[in-house]
Amino acid sequence: MKKIGGINMSTVTRLTNTKEKASKRYCSVYESLEESLKEVKLIKEGKIKPKNWRDILKEIKEDKG
């Protein structure tokens, strides 16, 4: 079982291949993981500022209202 960043790849494969869960998602697990890794790379390069939980919750509340 291969792990990448503390995530079992067998778990990612299982979740990606589950049709009923995939139909409810806006993107696949693979796409979400790929996007997150791109964001981490940009944060490490200093191109974007990391967000804390308060900032994220504020954005969610603004999107709803």
C-alpha positions in Angstrom: 0.0 0.0 0.0 1.6 3.2 -1.2 1.1 6.4 0.8 1.4 9.9 -0.6 1.3 12.7 2.0 -0.2 10.4 4.6 -3.0 9.3 2.3 -3.4 5.7 1.3 -3.6 5.6 -2.5 -5.9 2.5 -2.3 -8.4 4.7 -0.4 -8.2 7.4 -3.1 -8.7 4.7 -5.8 -11.7 3.2 -4.0 -13.3 6.6 -3.5 -12.7 7.6 -7.1 -14.2 4.4 -8.4 -17.4 4.7 -6.3 -20.0 5.8 -8.8 -22.7 6.8 -6.4 -20.3 9.1 -4.4 -18.8 10.5 -7.6 -22.2 11.6 -8.9 -22.7 13.7 -5.8 -19.3 15.4 -5.9 -18.5 18.6 -8.0 -15.2 17.0 -8.8 -13.5 13.6 -8.3 -11.2 12.9 -5.4 -8.2 12.8 -7.8 -9.1 16.3 -9.1 -9.5 17.7 -5.6 -6.2 16.2 -4.5 -4.4 17.5 -7.6 -5.8 21.0 -7.0 -4.8 21.0 -3.4 -1.2 20.0 -4.3 -1.0 22.8 -6.8 -2.1 25.3 -4.1 0.5 24.0 -1.7 3.2 24.5 -4.4 2.1 28.1 -5.0 2.1 28.7 -1.2 5.6 27.4 -0.9 6.7 29.6 -3.8 5.2 32.6 -2.1 2.8 33.3 -5.0 -0.3 33.0 -2.8 -0.9 33.7 0.9 -2.0 30.7 3.0 -5.5 31.0 4.5 -6.5 30.2 8.1 -9.8 28.7 9.2 -11.3 32.1 10.0 -10.7 33.3 6.5 -12.2 30.2 5.0 -15.3 30.3 7.2 -15.8 34.0 6.3 -15.6 33.2 2.6 -18.2 30.4 3.0 -20.6 32.6 4.9 -20.2 35.3 2.2 -20.9 32.8 -0.6 -24.1 31.7 1.2 -25.5 35.2 1.9 
